[in-house]
Amino acid sequence: MTLTATDAKRAIEAVYRIESSRLIAGLARYVRDVGLAEELAHDALVAALEQWQQTGVPENPGAWLMSVGKRRAVDLFRRNSTLARKHEEIGRELQTRPGGADGELEAVVEDDVGDDLLRLMFVSCHPVLPTDARVALTLRLLGGLTTGEIARAFLVPESTVAQRIVRAKRSLSEAGVAFEVPQGAELAERLSSVLEVVYLVFNEGYSATTGADLLRPELCSDALRLGRILAELTPAEPEVHGLVALMEIQASRNRARVGPGGDPVLLLDQNRARWDWILIRRGLAALDRAQRLGAAAGPYVLQAGIAACHARARTAASTDWVRIARLYAQLAEVVPSPVVELNRAVAVGMAFGPALGLQLADSLTEVRALVGYHLLPAVRGDLLQKLGRLAEAGDEFERAAGMSRNARERALLSSRAAACRQGLAGQMPG
């Protein structure tokens, strides 16, 4: 069945979005070079664009693309006589494998596709790369996003993202990063890097640092998909399941976090009927899976436990803030951080009164890491407002608004400052 050029292009784009990560991962296992694997994958796409318009979409498009990519790899190695013997051996290996250069089209992509995806995750998130490069490369290779889509998601120029990806591939090649799953002591460190990247992507979608919108749901979805894949590939890692649980539960609130006009709605003011209870159930199941593995709770499992406290509370008033405060105390022991302490101050304020919460928040005002962090004055403003110290609260909300780079969040903080001023004026004698 022939297709129009437009239909063929749409079909290829849809297939590539689904199959790209498996295709690149499978090719990278053979050629041992992520950059080259992506080039071969794109060569396969060009071939599809030329052929599918005449022949229609094959029954197994992923296998078709993989087969073409392998053939292109063999051709490349044959043409370049100056390549090392290692490359010649890889080319011979590809010829002898089922579905290789001269074989029949594979009925399915290799059985070890899961291992290939896991290897690709560890390579894309390798600590040799800076954080922004790890995020961009992961979304490009595993998320199937174009350079333009990544740029739009993070509100940076497309050329900047392209440069990050090119430099990342070069750095991986120069460092001789092996296309393999790390073992032994190295596994924990490398897995931590993978989890960090996935959660960074999710957080940018959940609470955008810049721009006009509070949420970027597509990034939440990309991170959730990566997290779910990782959880199935590493079933014995409690922190992976903890991260998935955390993201599922947090994502469940997205519809309730924004009002009709796009303005943020604070957690305690949200309509919980609008929460996604399917995601909550999935999150609680992932948390249970993590806890049943029996290891000491790590940072993601503890944060998922905190999120679960909110998810289980059918009303804001029934939230178990004492347990949340206790979990934050545990989290502070596992990963000491001024941001964790700030969150603990909020929980303590809710559990034991705003005065105690403010005392904790005040102890963080001189911490260098929080200089310019807008949530510190925002938390102090909230606690001061609850104590009736409206003038000070208004000042803190104004400071927080001046620090925020997100337009929606800035507007919310400014409105809270104005409410404090108005309340203060109402207290003045007439």
PLY file of the C-alpha trace (Angstrom):
ply
format ascii 1.0
element vertex 430
property float x
property float y
property float z
element edge 429
property int vertex1
property int vertex2
end_header
0.00 0.00 0.00
1.51 3.31 -1.07
1.41 6.32 1.21
1.48 10.03 0.53
4.67 11.80 1.54
2.82 13.44 4.43
1.36 10.16 5.70
4.74 8.44 5.43
6.40 11.23 7.39
3.74 11.07 10.12
4.03 7.29 10.36
7.81 7.47 10.66
7.63 10.17 13.33
5.17 8.09 15.36
7.24 4.91 15.03
10.47 6.69 15.87
8.98 8.23 19.00
8.12 4.74 20.21
11.13 2.81 18.92
14.01 5.31 18.99
15.39 4.46 22.42
15.37 0.71 21.72
16.84 1.26 18.27
19.69 3.46 19.48
20.33 1.18 22.46
20.49 -1.92 20.26
22.81 -0.27 17.72
25.03 1.15 20.45
25.59 -2.34 21.81
27.07 -3.34 18.44
29.07 -0.24 17.50
30.06 0.74 21.06
29.52 4.44 20.31
26.35 6.33 21.28
26.90 9.12 18.77
27.46 6.69 15.90
24.42 4.65 16.98
22.21 7.73 16.76
23.59 8.55 13.30
22.83 5.02 12.12
19.32 5.28 13.56
18.76 8.47 11.57
20.12 6.76 8.44
17.49 4.07 8.98
14.84 6.79 9.25
15.91 8.29 5.93
15.67 4.85 4.34
12.18 4.44 5.82
11.11 7.80 4.45
12.23 6.68 0.99
10.77 3.17 1.08
7.64 3.25 3.23
5.99 5.73 0.93
6.08 2.99 -1.74
5.69 -0.16 0.34
3.67 1.04 3.33
4.62 0.62 6.98
6.08 -2.87 7.62
4.41 -5.25 10.05
7.25 -4.82 12.55
8.63 -1.30 11.96
11.06 -1.44 14.90
12.70 -4.61 13.58
12.82 -3.09 10.08
14.66 -0.02 11.35
17.04 -2.13 13.43
17.91 -4.31 10.45
18.59 -1.30 8.22
20.68 0.33 10.96
22.83 -2.80 11.27
23.33 -2.97 7.51
24.46 0.65 7.48
26.92 -0.16 10.28
28.45 -3.00 8.26
28.69 -0.79 5.18
30.38 1.92 7.19
32.97 -0.44 8.63
33.65 -1.98 5.23
34.22 1.42 3.61
36.60 2.72 6.22
39.72 0.59 5.91
41.55 2.65 8.54
39.24 1.56 11.36
40.72 -0.49 14.15
40.51 -4.29 14.09
37.85 -4.03 16.78
35.51 -2.38 14.31
36.26 -5.03 11.68
35.34 -7.70 14.21
32.10 -5.92 15.01
31.28 -5.76 11.30
31.89 -9.50 10.88
29.77 -10.17 13.97
26.88 -8.22 12.53
27.04 -10.23 9.29
26.77 -13.55 11.09
23.91 -12.62 13.43
20.29 -13.37 12.50
18.81 -10.39 10.69
22.29 -8.97 10.05
23.59 -7.48 6.83
22.36 -10.30 4.57
19.82 -12.05 6.80
16.05 -11.98 6.77
14.17 -9.22 8.55
14.00 -9.93 12.27
10.58 -10.94 13.55
11.23 -9.10 16.78
13.85 -6.84 18.24
16.43 -8.85 20.26
15.35 -10.40 23.52
17.99 -8.45 25.42
16.53 -5.08 24.44
15.95 -4.40 28.15
19.65 -4.79 28.87
20.43 -2.46 25.96
18.09 0.22 27.32
19.64 -0.09 30.76
23.12 0.28 29.30
22.01 3.34 27.36
20.59 4.90 30.53
23.86 4.44 32.38
25.85 5.88 29.47
23.56 8.89 28.96
23.65 9.71 32.68
27.37 9.08 33.17
28.92 11.31 35.88
31.66 12.37 33.46
29.03 14.67 31.90
27.73 17.89 33.48
24.15 17.73 34.71
22.57 19.77 31.91
24.28 17.56 29.32
23.07 14.38 31.03
19.50 15.69 31.00
19.64 16.74 27.33
21.27 13.51 26.15
18.84 11.33 28.12
15.81 13.11 26.67
17.33 12.90 23.19
18.33 9.23 23.22
15.83 7.69 25.63
12.95 10.15 25.53
12.94 10.41 21.75
12.62 14.20 21.93
14.04 16.37 19.19
16.58 19.05 19.99
13.88 21.67 19.43
11.47 19.95 21.82
14.10 19.80 24.56
14.94 23.47 24.02
11.29 24.48 24.25
10.77 22.38 27.37
13.63 24.09 29.20
13.19 27.52 27.56
16.74 27.67 26.22
17.97 28.26 22.64
17.95 25.20 20.40
21.60 25.84 19.55
22.47 25.55 23.25
20.83 22.13 23.53
22.48 20.98 20.29
25.90 22.01 21.61
25.30 20.19 24.91
24.41 16.99 23.09
27.36 17.18 20.70
29.79 17.87 23.55
28.27 15.08 25.64
28.78 12.51 22.88
32.35 13.73 22.36
33.06 13.57 26.10
31.74 10.01 26.32
33.89 8.97 23.38
37.02 10.68 24.68
36.54 9.19 28.15
36.14 5.72 26.65
32.88 5.14 28.55
31.93 1.50 28.08
28.46 0.58 26.86
27.69 -1.63 29.83
25.86 -1.80 33.13
28.32 -1.00 35.95
28.95 -3.64 38.56
29.93 -3.78 42.22
30.61 -0.60 44.13
30.36 1.53 40.98
26.72 0.55 40.44
25.35 2.54 43.39
27.09 5.76 42.31
26.08 5.41 38.68
22.49 4.47 39.55
22.30 7.56 41.74
23.27 9.66 38.72
20.53 8.05 36.60
17.90 8.67 39.28
19.06 12.26 39.68
18.62 12.95 35.96
15.15 11.37 35.83
14.00 13.35 38.85
15.48 16.60 37.51
13.44 16.13 34.33
10.32 15.41 36.39
10.83 18.41 38.68
11.23 20.80 35.78
7.88 19.58 34.53
6.25 19.57 37.96
7.40 23.04 38.99
8.96 24.96 36.11
11.86 27.15 37.21
11.28 29.73 34.47
8.63 30.87 32.02
4.95 31.70 32.12
3.54 28.30 33.10
3.75 26.53 36.44
3.62 23.05 34.86
5.18 21.36 31.85
3.23 18.08 31.89
5.10 16.57 28.94
8.32 16.53 30.99
6.53 14.83 33.89
5.29 12.20 31.44
8.77 11.67 29.95
10.31 11.25 33.40
7.58 8.86 34.52
8.07 6.72 31.43
11.83 6.55 32.02
11.31 5.76 35.70
8.84 2.96 34.97
11.21 1.41 32.42
14.08 1.62 34.89
11.97 0.00 37.63
11.22 -2.99 35.43
14.88 -3.33 34.43
16.17 -3.10 38.03
13.47 -4.83 40.10
15.72 -5.32 43.15
16.63 -1.62 43.59
14.36 -0.02 46.25
15.42 3.54 45.42
14.26 3.11 41.83
10.80 2.06 43.02
10.90 4.88 45.57
11.52 7.43 42.83
8.71 6.00 40.69
6.37 6.13 43.70
7.33 9.74 44.39
6.76 10.82 40.78
3.47 8.94 40.44
2.03 10.52 43.59
3.28 14.01 42.81
2.02 13.82 39.22
-1.40 12.77 40.54
-1.95 16.34 41.78
-1.20 18.13 38.53
-4.81 18.83 37.53
-5.54 20.33 40.94
-2.37 22.43 41.16
-3.50 25.02 38.61
-6.70 27.08 38.68
-8.89 27.91 35.66
-6.73 30.91 34.82
-3.45 29.03 35.17
-2.73 30.37 38.65
-1.07 28.02 41.19
-3.25 26.38 43.83
-1.42 25.54 47.07
-1.50 21.94 48.31
-3.77 22.61 51.27
-6.24 24.49 49.06
-6.46 21.88 46.29
-9.66 20.08 45.38
-8.59 16.52 46.16
-11.39 15.12 44.03
-9.36 16.33 41.06
-6.33 14.25 42.06
-5.64 11.28 39.80
-6.38 8.30 42.04
-5.09 5.81 39.47
-1.65 7.44 39.70
-1.93 7.49 43.49
-2.66 3.77 43.60
0.27 3.11 41.30
2.49 5.26 43.48
1.45 3.55 46.70
2.03 0.15 45.06
5.53 1.21 43.98
6.27 2.44 47.51
5.08 -0.87 48.95
7.31 -2.67 46.45
10.31 -0.60 47.58
9.62 -1.18 51.26
9.15 -4.93 50.81
12.72 -5.21 49.51
13.79 -4.67 53.11
16.69 -2.25 52.65
17.14 0.85 54.79
15.03 3.66 53.39
16.97 5.92 51.04
16.14 9.50 50.04
13.62 8.65 47.32
11.79 6.08 49.44
11.58 8.61 52.30
10.29 11.37 49.99
7.76 8.93 48.56
6.65 8.18 52.11
6.06 11.90 52.67
4.08 12.16 49.42
2.06 9.12 50.48
1.02 10.88 53.70
-0.55 13.63 51.61
-2.10 11.13 49.17
-3.77 9.13 51.94
-5.32 12.23 53.54
-8.78 12.71 52.04
-8.86 16.24 53.48
-6.11 18.72 54.22
-7.07 18.72 57.90
-6.51 14.96 58.19
-2.90 15.11 57.00
-0.50 13.32 59.36
1.95 16.19 59.78
3.65 14.58 62.78
4.65 11.61 60.62
5.72 13.95 57.81
7.95 15.90 60.22
9.46 12.61 61.43
10.15 11.48 57.85
11.82 14.80 57.05
14.03 14.34 60.11
15.05 10.91 58.78
15.64 12.40 55.33
17.89 15.08 56.85
20.02 12.34 58.38
20.32 10.40 55.12
20.97 13.39 52.84
21.79 16.49 54.92
20.59 19.50 52.96
19.36 23.01 53.77
16.43 22.47 51.36
15.39 19.38 53.32
15.67 21.39 56.54
13.46 24.10 55.04
10.83 21.51 54.17
11.14 20.11 57.68
10.47 23.61 59.04
7.18 23.66 57.12
6.20 20.23 58.46
7.17 21.14 62.04
5.16 24.34 61.73
2.11 22.35 60.67
2.60 19.61 63.27
3.69 21.61 66.32
2.86 25.24 65.59
4.23 28.05 63.40
6.54 29.39 66.13
8.64 26.22 66.13
8.58 26.10 62.34
9.75 29.71 62.13
12.55 28.99 64.57
13.87 26.31 62.22
13.43 28.50 59.14
15.21 31.42 60.82
18.23 29.20 61.47
18.64 28.84 57.68
18.76 32.53 56.77
22.54 32.66 56.84
23.10 29.43 54.89
24.98 30.32 51.74
23.30 27.62 49.63
19.91 29.28 50.20
20.97 32.81 49.25
18.64 33.77 46.40
16.42 30.70 46.96
12.92 32.16 46.80
11.25 29.45 48.86
13.11 30.46 52.05
11.41 33.88 52.32
8.19 32.29 51.03
8.19 29.78 53.90
9.10 32.46 56.43
6.31 34.65 55.07
3.78 31.85 55.48
4.84 31.12 59.06
4.91 34.83 59.99
1.43 35.27 58.51
0.11 32.42 60.66
1.63 34.12 63.71
-0.19 37.36 62.85
3.05 39.24 62.05
1.59 40.57 58.83
4.02 43.41 58.10
7.00 41.05 58.26
5.12 38.40 56.31
4.34 40.87 53.53
8.00 41.84 53.29
9.03 38.19 53.01
6.48 37.43 50.30
7.69 40.48 48.35
11.30 39.27 48.65
10.29 35.82 47.47
8.40 37.24 44.47
11.48 39.24 43.49
13.60 36.07 43.50
11.23 33.78 41.58
11.83 33.30 37.85
8.43 31.73 37.19
5.73 34.23 36.26
2.82 32.29 37.81
4.65 31.70 41.06
5.76 35.33 41.19
2.18 36.49 40.79
1.00 34.21 43.61
3.68 35.48 45.99
2.89 39.09 45.14
-0.81 38.48 45.81
0.02 36.96 49.19
2.11 40.03 50.02
-0.81 42.26 49.03
-3.18 40.22 51.23
-0.87 40.76 54.18
-0.81 44.52 53.53
-4.59 44.55 53.27
-4.96 42.55 56.48
-2.58 44.91 58.24
-4.58 47.90 57.08
-7.74 46.24 58.42
-6.09 45.91 61.84
-5.28 49.62 62.09
-7.64 51.75 64.20
-10.05 53.85 62.18
0 1
1 2
2 3
3 4
4 5
5 6
6 7
7 8
8 9
9 10
10 11
11 12
12 13
13 14
14 15
15 16
16 17
17 18
18 19
19 20
20 21
21 22
22 23
23 24
24 25
25 26
26 27
27 28
28 29
29 30
30 31
31 32
32 33
33 34
34 35
35 36
36 37
37 38
38 39
39 40
40 41
41 42
42 43
43 44
44 45
45 46
46 47
47 48
48 49
49 50
50 51
51 52
52 53
53 54
54 55
55 56
56 57
57 58
58 59
59 60
60 61
61 62
62 63
63 64
64 65
65 66
66 67
67 68
68 69
69 70
70 71
71 72
72 73
73 74
74 75
75 76
76 77
77 78
78 79
79 80
80 81
81 82
82 83
83 84
84 85
85 86
86 87
87 88
88 89
89 90
90 91
91 92
92 93
93 94
94 95
95 96
96 97
97 98
98 99
99 100
100 101
101 102
102 103
103 104
104 105
105 106
106 107
107 108
108 109
109 110
110 111
111 112
112 113
113 114
114 115
115 116
116 117
117 118
118 119
119 120
120 121
121 122
122 123
123 124
124 125
125 126
126 127
127 128
128 129
129 130
130 131
131 132
132 133
133 134
134 135
135 136
136 137
137 138
138 139
139 140
140 141
141 142
142 143
143 144
144 145
145 146
146 147
147 148
148 149
149 150
150 151
151 152
152 153
153 154
154 155
155 156
156 157
157 158
158 159
159 160
160 161
161 162
162 163
163 164
164 165
165 166
166 167
167 168
168 169
169 170
170 171
171 172
172 173
173 174
174 175
175 176
176 177
177 178
178 179
179 180
180 181
181 182
182 183
183 184
184 185
185 186
186 187
187 188
188 189
189 190
190 191
191 192
192 193
193 194
194 195
195 196
196 197
197 198
198 199
199 200
200 201
201 202
202 203
203 204
204 205
205 206
206 207
207 208
208 209
209 210
210 211
211 212
212 213
213 214
214 215
215 216
216 217
217 218
218 219
219 220
220 221
221 222
222 223
223 224
224 225
225 226
226 227
227 228
228 229
229 230
230 231
231 232
232 233
233 234
234 235
235 236
236 237
237 238
238 239
239 240
240 241
241 242
242 243
243 244
244 245
245 246
246 247
247 248
248 249
249 250
250 251
251 252
252 253
253 254
254 255
255 256
256 257
257 258
258 259
259 260
260 261
261 262
262 263
263 264
264 265
265 266
266 267
267 268
268 269
269 270
270 271
271 272
272 273
273 274
274 275
275 276
276 277
277 278
278 279
279 280
280 281
281 282
282 283
283 284
284 285
285 286
286 287
287 288
288 289
289 290
290 291
291 292
292 293
293 294
294 295
295 296
296 297
297 298
298 299
299 300
300 301
301 302
302 303
303 304
304 305
305 306
306 307
307 308
308 309
309 310
310 311
311 312
312 313
313 314
314 315
315 316
316 317
317 318
318 319
319 320
320 321
321 322
322 323
323 324
324 325
325 326
326 327
327 328
328 329
329 330
330 331
331 332
332 333
333 334
334 335
335 336
336 337
337 338
338 339
339 340
340 341
341 342
342 343
343 344
344 345
345 346
346 347
347 348
348 349
349 350
350 351
351 352
352 353
353 354
354 355
355 356
356 357
357 358
358 359
359 360
360 361
361 362
362 363
363 364
364 365
365 366
366 367
367 368
368 369
369 370
370 371
371 372
372 373
373 374
374 375
375 376
376 377
377 378
378 379
379 380
380 381
381 382
382 383
383 384
384 385
385 386
386 387
387 388
388 389
389 390
390 391
391 392
392 393
393 394
394 395
395 396
396 397
397 398
398 399
399 400
400 401
401 402
402 403
403 404
404 405
405 406
406 407
407 408
408 409
409 410
410 411
411 412
412 413
413 414
414 415
415 416
416 417
417 418
418 419
419 420
420 421
421 422
422 423
423 424
424 425
425 426
426 427
427 428
428 429
